[in-house]
Amino acid sequence: MPVTVPAIVKKALPPEANTPVLVQLVLDKTVFDDLLSMLDNPVHSSMQRAVIYAEIKKRRSIEGNRFQ
């Protein structure tokens, strides 16, 4: 019996999030797994991807330092 794997839905920022401040406001309310799916979404501009990447890097750093 074939197994169908559900397609991964890439999360996207709303179109009105077109400045770093507005993007950060959205990212502050976004869970980590959704951030990861946003990173490689081709609908985002390079500025949006940069802010998403910085947020991922910040959260990973916080988690890494938590256990030291």
CHARMM internal coordinates of N, CA and C (Angstrom, degrees):
IC EDIT
DIST 1 N 1 CA 1.4351
DIST 1 CA 1 C 1.5338
ANGL 1 N 1 CA 1 C 108.64
DIST 1 C 2 N 1.3155
ANGL 1 CA 1 C 2 N 118.22
DIHE 1 N 1 CA 1 C 2 N 123.97
DIST 2 N 2 CA 1.4735
ANGL 1 C 2 N 2 CA 119.97
DIHE 1 CA 1 C 2 N 2 CA -178.60
DIST 2 CA 2 C 1.5341
ANGL 2 N 2 CA 2 C 111.18
DIHE 1 C 2 N 2 CA 2 C -70.03
DIST 2 C 3 N 1.3028
ANGL 2 CA 2 C 3 N 113.46
DIHE 2 N 2 CA 2 C 3 N 144.75
DIST 3 N 3 CA 1.4560
ANGL 2 C 3 N 3 CA 120.23
DIHE 2 CA 2 C 3 N 3 CA 179.29
DIST 3 CA 3 C 1.5247
ANGL 3 N 3 CA 3 C 108.29
DIHE 2 C 3 N 3 CA 3 C -105.41
DIST 3 C 4 N 1.3008
ANGL 3 CA 3 C 4 N 116.04
DIHE 3 N 3 CA 3 C 4 N 127.65
DIST 4 N 4 CA 1.4610
ANGL 3 C 4 N 4 CA 119.42
DIHE 3 CA 3 C 4 N 4 CA 176.45
DIST 4 CA 4 C 1.5153
ANGL 4 N 4 CA 4 C 109.18
DIHE 3 C 4 N 4 CA 4 C -101.06
DIST 4 C 5 N 1.2926
ANGL 4 CA 4 C 5 N 115.02
DIHE 4 N 4 CA 4 C 5 N 127.35
DIST 5 N 5 CA 1.4535
ANGL 4 C 5 N 5 CA 121.92
DIHE 4 CA 4 C 5 N 5 CA 179.50
DIST 5 CA 5 C 1.5223
ANGL 5 N 5 CA 5 C 107.43
DIHE 4 C 5 N 5 CA 5 C -95.06
DIST 5 C 6 N 1.3121
ANGL 5 CA 5 C 6 N 118.36
DIHE 5 N 5 CA 5 C 6 N 129.66
DIST 6 N 6 CA 1.4667
ANGL 5 C 6 N 6 CA 119.06
DIHE 5 CA 5 C 6 N 6 CA 179.70
DIST 6 CA 6 C 1.5250
ANGL 6 N 6 CA 6 C 111.11
DIHE 5 C 6 N 6 CA 6 C -65.41
DIST 6 C 7 N 1.2998
ANGL 6 CA 6 C 7 N 114.99
DIHE 6 N 6 CA 6 C 7 N 142.21
DIST 7 N 7 CA 1.4607
ANGL 6 C 7 N 7 CA 119.87
DIHE 6 CA 6 C 7 N 7 CA 178.84
DIST 7 CA 7 C 1.5243
ANGL 7 N 7 CA 7 C 109.64
DIHE 6 C 7 N 7 CA 7 C -67.55
DIST 7 C 8 N 1.3105
ANGL 7 CA 7 C 8 N 114.75
DIHE 7 N 7 CA 7 C 8 N 142.08
DIST 8 N 8 CA 1.4588
ANGL 7 C 8 N 8 CA 119.85
DIHE 7 CA 7 C 8 N 8 CA 177.92
DIST 8 CA 8 C 1.5233
ANGL 8 N 8 CA 8 C 108.14
DIHE 7 C 8 N 8 CA 8 C -78.62
DIST 8 C 9 N 1.2993
ANGL 8 CA 8 C 9 N 115.08
DIHE 8 N 8 CA 8 C 9 N 123.30
DIST 9 N 9 CA 1.4554
ANGL 8 C 9 N 9 CA 120.22
DIHE 8 CA 8 C 9 N 9 CA 179.59
DIST 9 CA 9 C 1.5161
ANGL 9 N 9 CA 9 C 108.30
DIHE 8 C 9 N 9 CA 9 C -88.31
DIST 9 C 10 N 1.3228
ANGL 9 CA 9 C 10 N 115.33
DIHE 9 N 9 CA 9 C 10 N 118.25
DIST 10 N 10 CA 1.4567
ANGL 9 C 10 N 10 CA 119.61
DIHE 9 CA 9 C 10 N 10 CA 178.64
DIST 10 CA 10 C 1.5162
ANGL 10 N 10 CA 10 C 108.64
DIHE 9 C 10 N 10 CA 10 C -81.43
DIST 10 C 11 N 1.2909
ANGL 10 CA 10 C 11 N 115.82
DIHE 10 N 10 CA 10 C 11 N 126.82
DIST 11 N 11 CA 1.4562
ANGL 10 C 11 N 11 CA 121.20
DIHE 10 CA 10 C 11 N 11 CA 178.47
DIST 11 CA 11 C 1.5241
ANGL 11 N 11 CA 11 C 108.89
DIHE 10 C 11 N 11 CA 11 C -74.24
DIST 11 C 12 N 1.3083
ANGL 11 CA 11 C 12 N 115.88
DIHE 11 N 11 CA 11 C 12 N 152.40
DIST 12 N 12 CA 1.4622
ANGL 11 C 12 N 12 CA 120.80
DIHE 11 CA 11 C 12 N 12 CA -179.50
DIST 12 CA 12 C 1.5192
ANGL 12 N 12 CA 12 C 110.07
DIHE 11 C 12 N 12 CA 12 C -136.01
DIST 12 C 13 N 1.3068
ANGL 12 CA 12 C 13 N 114.76
DIHE 12 N 12 CA 12 C 13 N 149.74
DIST 13 N 13 CA 1.4526
ANGL 12 C 13 N 13 CA 120.57
DIHE 12 CA 12 C 13 N 13 CA 174.34
DIST 13 CA 13 C 1.5252
ANGL 13 N 13 CA 13 C 109.19
DIHE 12 C 13 N 13 CA 13 C -74.10
DIST 13 C 14 N 1.3134
ANGL 13 CA 13 C 14 N 117.72
DIHE 13 N 13 CA 13 C 14 N 152.15
DIST 14 N 14 CA 1.4622
ANGL 13 C 14 N 14 CA 118.71
DIHE 13 CA 13 C 14 N 14 CA 175.67
DIST 14 CA 14 C 1.5318
ANGL 14 N 14 CA 14 C 110.17
DIHE 13 C 14 N 14 CA 14 C -66.90
DIST 14 C 15 N 1.3173
ANGL 14 CA 14 C 15 N 117.87
DIHE 14 N 14 CA 14 C 15 N 150.69
DIST 15 N 15 CA 1.4691
ANGL 14 C 15 N 15 CA 120.72
DIHE 14 CA 14 C 15 N 15 CA -177.83
DIST 15 CA 15 C 1.5263
ANGL 15 N 15 CA 15 C 113.90
DIHE 14 C 15 N 15 CA 15 C -59.35
DIST 15 C 16 N 1.3294
ANGL 15 CA 15 C 16 N 117.32
DIHE 15 N 15 CA 15 C 16 N -28.61
DIST 16 N 16 CA 1.4661
ANGL 15 C 16 N 16 CA 119.00
DIHE 15 CA 15 C 16 N 16 CA -178.80
DIST 16 CA 16 C 1.5260
ANGL 16 N 16 CA 16 C 113.00
DIHE 15 C 16 N 16 CA 16 C -75.93
DIST 16 C 17 N 1.3268
ANGL 16 CA 16 C 17 N 118.35
DIHE 16 N 16 CA 16 C 17 N -7.22
DIST 17 N 17 CA 1.4705
ANGL 16 C 17 N 17 CA 121.83
DIHE 16 CA 16 C 17 N 17 CA 176.66
DIST 17 CA 17 C 1.5265
ANGL 17 N 17 CA 17 C 108.23
DIHE 16 C 17 N 17 CA 17 C -84.65
DIST 17 C 18 N 1.3378
ANGL 17 CA 17 C 18 N 114.76
DIHE 17 N 17 CA 17 C 18 N 77.93
DIST 18 N 18 CA 1.4597
ANGL 17 C 18 N 18 CA 119.81
DIHE 17 CA 17 C 18 N 18 CA -173.70
DIST 18 CA 18 C 1.5249
ANGL 18 N 18 CA 18 C 113.69
DIHE 17 C 18 N 18 CA 18 C -115.77
DIST 18 C 19 N 1.3299
ANGL 18 CA 18 C 19 N 117.35
DIHE 18 N 18 CA 18 C 19 N 11.88
DIST 19 N 19 CA 1.4577
ANGL 18 C 19 N 19 CA 121.90
DIHE 18 CA 18 C 19 N 19 CA 173.07
DIST 19 CA 19 C 1.5282
ANGL 19 N 19 CA 19 C 107.57
DIHE 18 C 19 N 19 CA 19 C -130.17
DIST 19 C 20 N 1.3220
ANGL 19 CA 19 C 20 N 117.37
DIHE 19 N 19 CA 19 C 20 N 157.10
DIST 20 N 20 CA 1.4682
ANGL 19 C 20 N 20 CA 119.14
DIHE 19 CA 19 C 20 N 20 CA 179.72
DIST 20 CA 20 C 1.5335
ANGL 20 N 20 CA 20 C 113.40
DIHE 19 C 20 N 20 CA 20 C -57.25
DIST 20 C 21 N 1.3138
ANGL 20 CA 20 C 21 N 117.26
DIHE 20 N 20 CA 20 C 21 N -35.87
DIST 21 N 21 CA 1.4633
ANGL 20 C 21 N 21 CA 120.11
DIHE 20 CA 20 C 21 N 21 CA -179.29
DIST 21 CA 21 C 1.5275
ANGL 21 N 21 CA 21 C 110.65
DIHE 20 C 21 N 21 CA 21 C -67.32
DIST 21 C 22 N 1.3323
ANGL 21 CA 21 C 22 N 117.36
DIHE 21 N 21 CA 21 C 22 N -44.86
DIST 22 N 22 CA 1.4627
ANGL 21 C 22 N 22 CA 120.49
DIHE 21 CA 21 C 22 N 22 CA 179.67
DIST 22 CA 22 C 1.5270
ANGL 22 N 22 CA 22 C 111.32
DIHE 21 C 22 N 22 CA 22 C -66.98
DIST 22 C 23 N 1.3303
ANGL 22 CA 22 C 23 N 116.85
DIHE 22 N 22 CA 22 C 23 N -37.57
DIST 23 N 23 CA 1.4592
ANGL 22 C 23 N 23 CA 120.21
DIHE 22 CA 22 C 23 N 23 CA 177.28
DIST 23 CA 23 C 1.5228
ANGL 23 N 23 CA 23 C 109.55
DIHE 22 C 23 N 23 CA 23 C -63.30
DIST 23 C 24 N 1.3304
ANGL 23 CA 23 C 24 N 117.44
DIHE 23 N 23 CA 23 C 24 N -43.98
DIST 24 N 24 CA 1.4624
ANGL 23 C 24 N 24 CA 120.86
DIHE 23 CA 23 C 24 N 24 CA -179.08
DIST 24 CA 24 C 1.5229
ANGL 24 N 24 CA 24 C 111.36
DIHE 23 C 24 N 24 CA 24 C -63.84
DIST 24 C 25 N 1.3219
ANGL 24 CA 24 C 25 N 117.87
DIHE 24 N 24 CA 24 C 25 N -36.23
DIST 25 N 25 CA 1.4636
ANGL 24 C 25 N 25 CA 120.64
DIHE 24 CA 24 C 25 N 25 CA 177.31
DIST 25 CA 25 C 1.5242
ANGL 25 N 25 CA 25 C 111.22
DIHE 24 C 25 N 25 CA 25 C -60.73
DIST 25 C 26 N 1.3247
ANGL 25 CA 25 C 26 N 116.46
DIHE 25 N 25 CA 25 C 26 N -40.00
DIST 26 N 26 CA 1.4641
ANGL 25 C 26 N 26 CA 120.81
DIHE 25 CA 25 C 26 N 26 CA 178.04
DIST 26 CA 26 C 1.5232
ANGL 26 N 26 CA 26 C 110.01
DIHE 25 C 26 N 26 CA 26 C -69.80
DIST 26 C 27 N 1.3263
ANGL 26 CA 26 C 27 N 116.65
DIHE 26 N 26 CA 26 C 27 N -43.42
DIST 27 N 27 CA 1.4684
ANGL 26 C 27 N 27 CA 120.48
DIHE 26 CA 26 C 27 N 27 CA -176.71
DIST 27 CA 27 C 1.5262
ANGL 27 N 27 CA 27 C 112.35
DIHE 26 C 27 N 27 CA 27 C -66.65
DIST 27 C 28 N 1.3181
ANGL 27 CA 27 C 28 N 117.16
DIHE 27 N 27 CA 27 C 28 N -29.32
DIST 28 N 28 CA 1.4679
ANGL 27 C 28 N 28 CA 120.13
DIHE 27 CA 27 C 28 N 28 CA 178.50
DIST 28 CA 28 C 1.5219
ANGL 28 N 28 CA 28 C 111.35
DIHE 27 C 28 N 28 CA 28 C -61.94
DIST 28 C 29 N 1.3277
ANGL 28 CA 28 C 29 N 117.24
DIHE 28 N 28 CA 28 C 29 N -25.20
DIST 29 N 29 CA 1.4680
ANGL 28 C 29 N 29 CA 121.73
DIHE 28 CA 28 C 29 N 29 CA -178.58
DIST 29 CA 29 C 1.5310
ANGL 29 N 29 CA 29 C 112.47
DIHE 28 C 29 N 29 CA 29 C -102.51
DIST 29 C 30 N 1.3246
ANGL 29 CA 29 C 30 N 117.08
DIHE 29 N 29 CA 29 C 30 N 7.33
DIST 30 N 30 CA 1.4583
ANGL 29 C 30 N 30 CA 121.86
DIHE 29 CA 29 C 30 N 30 CA -174.53
DIST 30 CA 30 C 1.5243
ANGL 30 N 30 CA 30 C 110.63
DIHE 29 C 30 N 30 CA 30 C -101.87
DIST 30 C 31 N 1.3273
ANGL 30 CA 30 C 31 N 116.12
DIHE 30 N 30 CA 30 C 31 N 137.17
DIST 31 N 31 CA 1.4707
ANGL 30 C 31 N 31 CA 119.93
DIHE 30 CA 30 C 31 N 31 CA 177.86
DIST 31 CA 31 C 1.5341
ANGL 31 N 31 CA 31 C 109.72
DIHE 30 C 31 N 31 CA 31 C -76.29
DIST 31 C 32 N 1.3296
ANGL 31 CA 31 C 32 N 115.21
DIHE 31 N 31 CA 31 C 32 N 159.30
DIST 32 N 32 CA 1.4624
ANGL 31 C 32 N 32 CA 120.96
DIHE 31 CA 31 C 32 N 32 CA -172.18
DIST 32 CA 32 C 1.5338
ANGL 32 N 32 CA 32 C 113.26
DIHE 31 C 32 N 32 CA 32 C -60.57
DIST 32 C 33 N 1.3230
ANGL 32 CA 32 C 33 N 117.91
DIHE 32 N 32 CA 32 C 33 N -42.62
DIST 33 N 33 CA 1.4663
ANGL 32 C 33 N 33 CA 119.85
DIHE 32 CA 32 C 33 N 33 CA -179.47
DIST 33 CA 33 C 1.5181
ANGL 33 N 33 CA 33 C 111.78
DIHE 32 C 33 N 33 CA 33 C -62.16
DIST 33 C 34 N 1.3172
ANGL 33 CA 33 C 34 N 117.09
DIHE 33 N 33 CA 33 C 34 N -36.60
DIST 34 N 34 CA 1.4623
ANGL 33 C 34 N 34 CA 120.09
DIHE 33 CA 33 C 34 N 34 CA 176.74
DIST 34 CA 34 C 1.5326
ANGL 34 N 34 CA 34 C 111.35
DIHE 33 C 34 N 34 CA 34 C -68.65
DIST 34 C 35 N 1.3181
ANGL 34 CA 34 C 35 N 116.15
DIHE 34 N 34 CA 34 C 35 N -34.80
DIST 35 N 35 CA 1.4703
ANGL 34 C 35 N 35 CA 119.62
DIHE 34 CA 34 C 35 N 35 CA 175.91
DIST 35 CA 35 C 1.5228
ANGL 35 N 35 CA 35 C 110.78
DIHE 34 C 35 N 35 CA 35 C -60.23
DIST 35 C 36 N 1.3202
ANGL 35 CA 35 C 36 N 115.51
DIHE 35 N 35 CA 35 C 36 N -44.59
DIST 36 N 36 CA 1.4591
ANGL 35 C 36 N 36 CA 119.41
DIHE 35 CA 35 C 36 N 36 CA -179.31
DIST 36 CA 36 C 1.5297
ANGL 36 N 36 CA 36 C 111.42
DIHE 35 C 36 N 36 CA 36 C -61.93
DIST 36 C 37 N 1.3264
ANGL 36 CA 36 C 37 N 116.97
DIHE 36 N 36 CA 36 C 37 N -38.25
DIST 37 N 37 CA 1.4604
ANGL 36 C 37 N 37 CA 118.76
DIHE 36 CA 36 C 37 N 37 CA 179.52
DIST 37 CA 37 C 1.5212
ANGL 37 N 37 CA 37 C 111.82
DIHE 36 C 37 N 37 CA 37 C -73.40
DIST 37 C 38 N 1.3208
ANGL 37 CA 37 C 38 N 117.35
DIHE 37 N 37 CA 37 C 38 N -24.57
DIST 38 N 38 CA 1.4664
ANGL 37 C 38 N 38 CA 120.61
DIHE 37 CA 37 C 38 N 38 CA 177.76
DIST 38 CA 38 C 1.5245
ANGL 38 N 38 CA 38 C 112.25
DIHE 37 C 38 N 38 CA 38 C -72.61
DIST 38 C 39 N 1.3244
ANGL 38 CA 38 C 39 N 116.14
DIHE 38 N 38 CA 38 C 39 N -29.41
DIST 39 N 39 CA 1.4600
ANGL 38 C 39 N 39 CA 120.07
DIHE 38 CA 38 C 39 N 39 CA -171.38
DIST 39 CA 39 C 1.5142
ANGL 39 N 39 CA 39 C 113.02
DIHE 38 C 39 N 39 CA 39 C -59.60
DIST 39 C 40 N 1.3215
ANGL 39 CA 39 C 40 N 117.97
DIHE 39 N 39 CA 39 C 40 N -42.44
DIST 40 N 40 CA 1.4669
ANGL 39 C 40 N 40 CA 119.01
DIHE 39 CA 39 C 40 N 40 CA -176.95
DIST 40 CA 40 C 1.5314
ANGL 40 N 40 CA 40 C 112.85
DIHE 39 C 40 N 40 CA 40 C -102.70
DIST 40 C 41 N 1.3209
ANGL 40 CA 40 C 41 N 116.92
DIHE 40 N 40 CA 40 C 41 N 23.66
DIST 41 N 41 CA 1.4583
ANGL 40 C 41 N 41 CA 120.84
DIHE 40 CA 40 C 41 N 41 CA 177.17
DIST 41 CA 41 C 1.5334
ANGL 41 N 41 CA 41 C 108.75
DIHE 40 C 41 N 41 CA 41 C -81.52
DIST 41 C 42 N 1.3384
ANGL 41 CA 41 C 42 N 117.50
DIHE 41 N 41 CA 41 C 42 N 120.80
DIST 42 N 42 CA 1.4693
ANGL 41 C 42 N 42 CA 120.13
DIHE 41 CA 41 C 42 N 42 CA -175.20
DIST 42 CA 42 C 1.5246
ANGL 42 N 42 CA 42 C 114.74
DIHE 41 C 42 N 42 CA 42 C -69.33
DIST 42 C 43 N 1.3226
ANGL 42 CA 42 C 43 N 118.97
DIHE 42 N 42 CA 42 C 43 N -10.14
DIST 43 N 43 CA 1.4676
ANGL 42 C 43 N 43 CA 119.72
DIHE 42 CA 42 C 43 N 43 CA -179.97
DIST 43 CA 43 C 1.5227
ANGL 43 N 43 CA 43 C 112.35
DIHE 42 C 43 N 43 CA 43 C -77.57
DIST 43 C 44 N 1.3231
ANGL 43 CA 43 C 44 N 117.76
DIHE 43 N 43 CA 43 C 44 N -14.32
DIST 44 N 44 CA 1.4597
ANGL 43 C 44 N 44 CA 120.74
DIHE 43 CA 43 C 44 N 44 CA -178.76
DIST 44 CA 44 C 1.5259
ANGL 44 N 44 CA 44 C 111.23
DIHE 43 C 44 N 44 CA 44 C -82.28
DIST 44 C 45 N 1.3208
ANGL 44 CA 44 C 45 N 114.61
DIHE 44 N 44 CA 44 C 45 N 147.18
DIST 45 N 45 CA 1.4604
ANGL 44 C 45 N 45 CA 120.44
DIHE 44 CA 44 C 45 N 45 CA 175.15
DIST 45 CA 45 C 1.5259
ANGL 45 N 45 CA 45 C 109.08
DIHE 44 C 45 N 45 CA 45 C -76.11
DIST 45 C 46 N 1.3125
ANGL 45 CA 45 C 46 N 116.13
DIHE 45 N 45 CA 45 C 46 N 169.20
DIST 46 N 46 CA 1.4688
ANGL 45 C 46 N 46 CA 119.50
DIHE 45 CA 45 C 46 N 46 CA 179.49
DIST 46 CA 46 C 1.5280
ANGL 46 N 46 CA 46 C 110.49
DIHE 45 C 46 N 46 CA 46 C -65.39
DIST 46 C 47 N 1.3228
ANGL 46 CA 46 C 47 N 118.43
DIHE 46 N 46 CA 46 C 47 N -33.43
DIST 47 N 47 CA 1.4605
ANGL 46 C 47 N 47 CA 121.40
DIHE 46 CA 46 C 47 N 47 CA 176.97
DIST 47 CA 47 C 1.5243
ANGL 47 N 47 CA 47 C 110.53
DIHE 46 C 47 N 47 CA 47 C -65.01
DIST 47 C 48 N 1.3276
ANGL 47 CA 47 C 48 N 116.77
DIHE 47 N 47 CA 47 C 48 N -44.25
DIST 48 N 48 CA 1.4623
ANGL 47 C 48 N 48 CA 120.25
DIHE 47 CA 47 C 48 N 48 CA 179.20
DIST 48 CA 48 C 1.5263
ANGL 48 N 48 CA 48 C 110.89
DIHE 47 C 48 N 48 CA 48 C -63.33
DIST 48 C 49 N 1.3397
ANGL 48 CA 48 C 49 N 116.84
DIHE 48 N 48 CA 48 C 49 N -42.81
DIST 49 N 49 CA 1.4657
ANGL 48 C 49 N 49 CA 119.89
DIHE 48 CA 48 C 49 N 49 CA 178.51
DIST 49 CA 49 C 1.5217
ANGL 49 N 49 CA 49 C 111.39
DIHE 48 C 49 N 49 CA 49 C -63.29
DIST 49 C 50 N 1.3311
ANGL 49 CA 49 C 50 N 116.82
DIHE 49 N 49 CA 49 C 50 N -36.70
DIST 50 N 50 CA 1.4616
ANGL 49 C 50 N 50 CA 120.14
DIHE 49 CA 49 C 50 N 50 CA 179.73
DIST 50 CA 50 C 1.5311
ANGL 50 N 50 CA 50 C 111.09
DIHE 49 C 50 N 50 CA 50 C -65.21
DIST 50 C 51 N 1.3249
ANGL 50 CA 50 C 51 N 116.74
DIHE 50 N 50 CA 50 C 51 N -41.49
DIST 51 N 51 CA 1.4664
ANGL 50 C 51 N 51 CA 120.34
DIHE 50 CA 50 C 51 N 51 CA 179.39
DIST 51 CA 51 C 1.5329
ANGL 51 N 51 CA 51 C 109.98
DIHE 50 C 51 N 51 CA 51 C -68.46
DIST 51 C 52 N 1.3303
ANGL 51 CA 51 C 52 N 116.86
DIHE 51 N 51 CA 51 C 52 N -39.94
DIST 52 N 52 CA 1.4628
ANGL 51 C 52 N 52 CA 120.94
DIHE 51 CA 51 C 52 N 52 CA 177.69
DIST 52 CA 52 C 1.5319
ANGL 52 N 52 CA 52 C 109.61
DIHE 51 C 52 N 52 CA 52 C -62.51
DIST 52 C 53 N 1.3336
ANGL 52 CA 52 C 53 N 117.04
DIHE 52 N 52 CA 52 C 53 N -45.65
DIST 53 N 53 CA 1.4617
ANGL 52 C 53 N 53 CA 121.23
DIHE 52 CA 52 C 53 N 53 CA 179.55
DIST 53 CA 53 C 1.5298
ANGL 53 N 53 CA 53 C 110.90
DIHE 52 C 53 N 53 CA 53 C -60.69
DIST 53 C 54 N 1.3230
ANGL 53 CA 53 C 54 N 117.03
DIHE 53 N 53 CA 53 C 54 N -43.28
DIST 54 N 54 CA 1.4658
ANGL 53 C 54 N 54 CA 120.39
DIHE 53 CA 53 C 54 N 54 CA 179.71
DIST 54 CA 54 C 1.5311
ANGL 54 N 54 CA 54 C 110.79
DIHE 53 C 54 N 54 CA 54 C -62.75
DIST 54 C 55 N 1.3178
ANGL 54 CA 54 C 55 N 117.18
DIHE 54 N 54 CA 54 C 55 N -38.30
DIST 55 N 55 CA 1.4714
ANGL 54 C 55 N 55 CA 120.75
DIHE 54 CA 54 C 55 N 55 CA 178.65
DIST 55 CA 55 C 1.5245
ANGL 55 N 55 CA 55 C 110.94
DIHE 54 C 55 N 55 CA 55 C -66.97
DIST 55 C 56 N 1.3282
ANGL 55 CA 55 C 56 N 116.80
DIHE 55 N 55 CA 55 C 56 N -41.53
DIST 56 N 56 CA 1.4712
ANGL 55 C 56 N 56 CA 120.21
DIHE 55 CA 55 C 56 N 56 CA 177.55
DIST 56 CA 56 C 1.5222
ANGL 56 N 56 CA 56 C 110.41
DIHE 55 C 56 N 56 CA 56 C -62.48
DIST 56 C 57 N 1.3170
ANGL 56 CA 56 C 57 N 115.68
DIHE 56 N 56 CA 56 C 57 N -44.74
DIST 57 N 57 CA 1.4641
ANGL 56 C 57 N 57 CA 120.81
DIHE 56 CA 56 C 57 N 57 CA 179.96
DIST 57 CA 57 C 1.5293
ANGL 57 N 57 CA 57 C 110.50
DIHE 56 C 57 N 57 CA 57 C -62.27
DIST 57 C 58 N 1.3158
ANGL 57 CA 57 C 58 N 117.27
DIHE 57 N 57 CA 57 C 58 N -41.33
DIST 58 N 58 CA 1.4662
ANGL 57 C 58 N 58 CA 121.42
DIHE 57 CA 57 C 58 N 58 CA 179.34
DIST 58 CA 58 C 1.5217
ANGL 58 N 58 CA 58 C 110.71
DIHE 57 C 58 N 58 CA 58 C -64.17
DIST 58 C 59 N 1.3236
ANGL 58 CA 58 C 59 N 117.23
DIHE 58 N 58 CA 58 C 59 N -45.63
DIST 59 N 59 CA 1.4696
ANGL 58 C 59 N 59 CA 119.81
DIHE 58 CA 58 C 59 N 59 CA -178.50
DIST 59 CA 59 C 1.5269
ANGL 59 N 59 CA 59 C 111.54
DIHE 58 C 59 N 59 CA 59 C -67.16
DIST 59 C 60 N 1.3147
ANGL 59 CA 59 C 60 N 117.58
DIHE 59 N 59 CA 59 C 60 N -37.25
DIST 60 N 60 CA 1.4736
ANGL 59 C 60 N 60 CA 119.37
DIHE 59 CA 59 C 60 N 60 CA 177.30
DIST 60 CA 60 C 1.5116
ANGL 60 N 60 CA 60 C 110.99
DIHE 59 C 60 N 60 CA 60 C -65.56
DIST 60 C 61 N 1.3290
ANGL 60 CA 60 C 61 N 116.40
DIHE 60 N 60 CA 60 C 61 N -37.57
DIST 61 N 61 CA 1.4571
ANGL 60 C 61 N 61 CA 120.66
DIHE 60 CA 60 C 61 N 61 CA 179.04
DIST 61 CA 61 C 1.5279
ANGL 61 N 61 CA 61 C 110.42
DIHE 60 C 61 N 61 CA 61 C -65.54
DIST 61 C 62 N 1.3146
ANGL 61 CA 61 C 62 N 116.64
DIHE 61 N 61 CA 61 C 62 N -41.59
DIST 62 N 62 CA 1.4635
ANGL 61 C 62 N 62 CA 120.77
DIHE 61 CA 61 C 62 N 62 CA 178.92
DIST 62 CA 62 C 1.5217
ANGL 62 N 62 CA 62 C 110.23
DIHE 61 C 62 N 62 CA 62 C -62.67
DIST 62 C 63 N 1.3279
ANGL 62 CA 62 C 63 N 116.89
DIHE 62 N 62 CA 62 C 63 N -45.73
DIST 63 N 63 CA 1.4660
ANGL 62 C 63 N 63 CA 120.79
DIHE 62 CA 62 C 63 N 63 CA 179.52
DIST 63 CA 63 C 1.5209
ANGL 63 N 63 CA 63 C 110.95
DIHE 62 C 63 N 63 CA 63 C -64.05
DIST 63 C 64 N 1.3376
ANGL 63 CA 63 C 64 N 117.52
DIHE 63 N 63 CA 63 C 64 N -39.95
DIST 64 N 64 CA 1.4594
ANGL 63 C 64 N 64 CA 121.19
DIHE 63 CA 63 C 64 N 64 CA -178.90
DIST 64 CA 64 C 1.5295
ANGL 64 N 64 CA 64 C 111.99
DIHE 63 C 64 N 64 CA 64 C -65.92
DIST 64 C 65 N 1.3213
ANGL 64 CA 64 C 65 N 116.21
DIHE 64 N 64 CA 64 C 65 N -37.62
DIST 65 N 65 CA 1.4581
ANGL 64 C 65 N 65 CA 120.51
DIHE 64 CA 64 C 65 N 65 CA -179.05
DIST 65 CA 65 C 1.5196
ANGL 65 N 65 CA 65 C 112.64
DIHE 64 C 65 N 65 CA 65 C -78.88
DIST 65 C 66 N 1.2996
ANGL 65 CA 65 C 66 N 116.99
DIHE 65 N 65 CA 65 C 66 N -15.93
DIST 66 N 66 CA 1.4602
ANGL 65 C 66 N 66 CA 121.39
DIHE 65 CA 65 C 66 N 66 CA -176.70
DIST 66 CA 66 C 1.5269
ANGL 66 N 66 CA 66 C 112.47
DIHE 65 C 66 N 66 CA 66 C -65.39
DIST 66 C 67 N 1.3159
ANGL 66 CA 66 C 67 N 117.44
DIHE 66 N 66 CA 66 C 67 N -29.74
DIST 67 N 67 CA 1.4604
ANGL 66 C 67 N 67 CA 121.32
DIHE 66 CA 66 C 67 N 67 CA -175.25
DIST 67 CA 67 C 1.5234
ANGL 67 N 67 CA 67 C 113.08
DIHE 66 C 67 N 67 CA 67 C -101.58
DIST 67 C 68 N 1.2979
ANGL 67 CA 67 C 68 N 118.19
DIHE 67 N 67 CA 67 C 68 N 8.96
DIST 68 N 68 CA 1.4659
ANGL 67 C 68 N 68 CA 120.08
DIHE 67 CA 67 C 68 N 68 CA -179.84
DIST 68 CA 68 C 1.5046
ANGL 68 N 68 CA 68 C 112.10
DIHE 67 C 68 N 68 CA 68 C -95.75
END
COOR INIT
IC SEED 1 N 1 CA 1 C
IC BUILD
